[in-house]
Amino acid sequence: MLRQDAAINLGLPTRKFLENAVREGNAAESVRWLDYYLLEFEQIQYIFGVWNWHMVRYYLDRQGDAKWPQLIQQSMAPWVGTSAGVVAAPTADVEIGAKTVRLTIPKCQRKFYLTEREDRFYFSLDSPETQKKKWTGWRTEVETAINAHKFEVFIKLLDEYVLQARIIHDVLCDWAWALLTVMIRTWGESILGEVLRVTEEPWVTVRYEKMRDLSTAESLQLTIEGMRGHFSGPNRAGEILVTEEADRYVLSFNACGTGGRMRRGDPLAATGSRMASPYNFLNVEGAYDWTWNRKGVCAYCAHCSVVNQILPIEKLGHPMRMTQYPENPDDPCRWIIYKDATAFPAEAFSEVGQRPR
């Protein structure tokens, strides 16, 4: 499933289409939109789970598996309760199992679980089994509300799901920057060029394996779908401003639900910048090909240079998207997709140390 709206409408949140279908009483169309809306979230959770797994493996392959408890203590325990919405959350207590980590916040009834399975991490707001049972029950309730034309009940149930999905997204996203920060503190920031390439290529290759065969319109649709799934835009609704020019599409994220949210902080969740306590995540001080040869780039945001430009140039001969990283976190981030893939300017190559091919 993939939305195929007019280009300038692709940035509208999918939830609006779902709500309209429910409001109109079209049950079959409502369920179709529901499936797609949930798929947007699930795909991004999958990507973060895979990428974080590869970063953990990179670290432990060099430091030894015995460092796993210490890595969790350093990279997740100090802030996970804050990202999960616990007010003034202290550092989590950590219990390490064979394939599952349980994180407990003192005086908080909710327990968080990080589960390793199939070369991927899953984060859940209860035990994986309990959460699966809850979400199966939720799906039954929401379809019942749709079929019964109970719009207010449907909205209440949807809000509950979206809140949980957003927390899971944000924890997995925050953990990515946290893991990169641990690696900077362990080996120095220059290691990130290798880390980003080695840990991103496995999932980039899967998600974009058909990129060579995609039309510009299909590439645009796939790109925007991912950013909707990141809860981008005002109020984290999944909104992207799409502008069409004669030779390009300009995508503006204000803020993107990942790097932009983490750099600014998230008023919706009442959390601050991830560069401040309890996160203390790091920017990259020097200038490298993978920071667009700019200093002071957010260590997380640097991964866009690899996904959008470096790997596509090496594999396709041109960028997939050109990134306009904002120095000021309060400014929008922009991606540019040229209608003619051969029309990317020389800067799109040179800023990441590449040449047109």
N, C-alpha and C positions, 0 to 999 in steps of 0.2 A: 504494500500500500504506500502511495506517495501522493501528496497533494499536488495538483497540476493547475492551480489558479493562474490568472494573469500575473505577470512578474511583480507588479507593484502591490498585489494583494497577498503575495506569499508570506509577507511579514505579519499579517493579521493573526492573532492567537487562534489556535484550533478550537479552543474552548468556546469561542463565540459561535462557531458553526454547530457544535454539539448542543449548546443551549438553545439555539434557534430551532433545531430539529425537535428537541424535547418540547419546547413551547408550542410548536405547531402540531404536536400530537402524532408525529410520524415515528412510530416505535422502531421499525426496521432500520430507517435511516439514522435514528438516534444511536442504536447499538453499533452501527457501522462507524459512526463518528467516535463513539466511546472507545471502540477497539483501536482506532487510529491514534486517538489522544493518549491512551495508555502506552501504545507502542512508542510514541515519541520519547516518553520518559524511560521506558525499559531499555531502549537502544543506548541511551546515554549512560545509564547505570552499568550496562554491559561494558561499554568502552572504558569507563573509569575502573571497573573491577579488573579488567584485563591489563590496562596500563599500570595500575598500582601493583598488580601481581608481578609484572615484569620488573618494576623498579625494586620491589622487595627482593626478588631473586637476584637482581644485579648486586644489591648490597650484601646479601647473605652469602652469595657465591664467593665474595671477596673477603668477607669478615668472618664467615663461619655461621652455621645454623644456630649455634649456641647464643648468638647475639640477638636472636629474634625477640625474646622478652624485653631486652634493653631497647631495641628499635621501637617496639610498641610504646614503651614508657616515654621515649623521647619524641616520637613522631605523632602520637595520637592522644595519649592519656591526658596531657595538660589542658586540652581545649575541646575535646569531643562533646562534653556536656554543654558547653557554651553554644557550639554549632547546632546541637540538638534541641536548643530552646530552653535549657535549664537556667534559671536566673542565678547569677553569681555562682556558677558551678565551680566547685573545686576540682582538683586533679582526680581523675577516675582511678579506682582500684582495678588492677588487672589480674585476671585469672587465665592462664595459658593452658589450653587443652591440646589434643593431638592435631585437630584441624580447626578448632574454634577458639576464639579469644572472647572472653566476657569482660565487659567494662562496666563497672558499677560506680554510680555517683553517690557519695554519702548523703543520706536523708532524701534520696530520690527513689521512688518505687520502680521507675522504669530502668531496665537493664539493656545494654546495647551489646550486640553480638557481631563479631567479624568472623566470617566463615570462609575457609579456603576450599574450593572445589573446582575441578576441571580447569586448572590453570587460570583461576579467576578468584577474586574476593567478592563476597556478598556482605553488605552491611544491613543489619535489621534492627528494628526498635524493640524487639523481643526475641525469644529463641526463634530460629528459622522455621521450626515446625509450627509454633504458635502464630507467627506472623502469616505464614501461608494459610493457616486455617482462618485467621481473621479476614484476610483479603479475599478468600473464596466466599466467605459469608457476605462480605461487603459487595462483591460482584452480584450475588443473588439479590441482595436488597436493592441495589441501584437499578437493576433490570426490572425488578418488581415495581419500583417507583415510576420508571419510564412507562411500563405497560399500563399502569393504573392512572397515568397522566397526573401524578402528584409532583408538580414542578418544585415546590418548596422543599419537599422531602428529598428530591433528587439533588437539589443544590446543596443542601446540608451534607448529604453523603459524599458528594463530589468534593466539597471543601475539605472534608476530613481526609479523603484519599490524597488530594493534592498537597496538603500540609505534610503528610508523612513522606510522600514521594520527594518533596522539596528538601526535607531534612536529610533523607538518604543521599540525594544528589549532592547536597552541600558538604556533608561529611566526607564523601568519597572525593569530591573536588578539593576540599581543604587538605585532605590527606596527601594528594598529589603534590601540592606546593610544600607541604611539611616534609615529605620524603626527599624532595629536591634540596630542601634546606639542610636536612641531616647530611646529605652527600656533600654539600658545599662545606659544611663544618668538619667533615671527616677527611676529605681529599683536596679541598680547594675548589673554587668555582670553575676553573678551566676544564674539570672533568665532565661538566654538564653537556658539552658538545657530544661526547661519546655516549653519555647516559641517555640523552634525548633520542639519539639515532637508534641505539640498540633496543630501547624499551618501547619506542613508538612504532617502529616499522612493522612489528607483528600484527597490530590491530589496524594500522593505516592500510596495510596491504589487503586485509580482509574487507574493510569497509569500502575501499575505493578500487577494488580489483577490476571493475568494469569501466573505470574512468575513461580509458582510451576509446571506448565504444559509446560513451554518453554524448548526447548533444549538449550545447551550451544551456539550453532550457532545462534539461534533466540535471545537469551539474548544479545549476542554480537552485532547483527544487530540493535536491539532496542537501546542499549546503545550508539552506534556510531551515529545513526540517530539523537539522541537528541543533541549530541555535534556538529554535523554539523549545526544543526538549531540554535546553539548558536553563529554562526560566529566565530568558533575557528580557530586558526592557523595563519600563516603569511598572512598579508593583509586582515584578517577577511574573508577569502574565504570559511571557513568551512572545513578545512583540518586537519586531525588527523593522526599521524604516528602510524601504527599498526604493531607490531612485534609478530610473532608467534614463541613460544618456545615449547619444547616437552610437557610440562604440563600446559601451560598458554598462554594467550594473554596479551600483554602489550600495553596499549594505552597511547600515549604521546601527551600532549597538549602544544603547544608553540606559543602563550599562549592560554589557554582556553578563550572563549569569555565572561566569566563571572568574576570569582574571579581573574584570572590571568590578564585579561584586566584591571580590576579596580585597582588592586594593582600596576601594571606597569604604567598605563596610556595608551592612545591609539593614536599612531602617525597618524594613518589614519584619525582620527577625530580631531587631534590636541588638545587633552585633556590630562590633567595630572593625576597623581595618585589620587585616591579617598580618600586618607588619607591627602591630601593637600587641601588648599582653592580652590574653594568655597565649597568643599564637607565636609572635616574634619570628615570622617567616622572613626570608631574605630576598633582596634584589641582587642582581649581578653587577658588581662594581665596574668591571672592565668592559671593553667592546670586543665582540667576536662576530664571526659570520652568523652564528645562530642567535645573536641579539641584534640583527640588522646592522652590525658594526656601530651600535650605539651603546653608551654607558648608562648604567642605572636601570636597566630593564628588569621588570618583575621576572623572577626565575621561572614561575609558572607560565607567564605569557610568552616566554621565549620558545615554548614548544610549537607555537603557531608558525614560527619561521621554518621549522622542520616539516610540519604537516602541509602548510600552504605553499611553500616555495621550494625548499631544498630537495626533499624527496621527489616531488613531482617533476622538478627540472631534471633530476638524474634519471628518472624512469620514463617520463613522457617528452622531455625536451623543452618544457615550458612550465611556469607556475600553474597551480590549480587556482590560486587566489593570491592577490597582492595585499599585504597587510599594512595598514597605517596605524601603528601602535601609538597611542597618545602618551606623551610625557606626563601630562597632568591627569591623574586618575579620574577627575571630575569631567573630563572631556570624553566624548564618544570614541569608541574604537571603530575603525572602518575596514571593510574588506572590499576589494575591487575584483570583479570578474569580467574579463574582456569577452565580447561576443565572438571575436576571432582570436583563437588561442595563440596565434602567431603575432598578435598585436601588443603583447605585454611590453612595456618600455624597458630599455636597457637597465634602468634602476632596479627593476624587479629581480634582476639577476645579480647585478653587482653588489647590492646591499647585503646579500647573503653569500658573497664570495663565489658566485657562479657566472658562467658565460652562456649566452644563447647557443643552442645546439641544433 
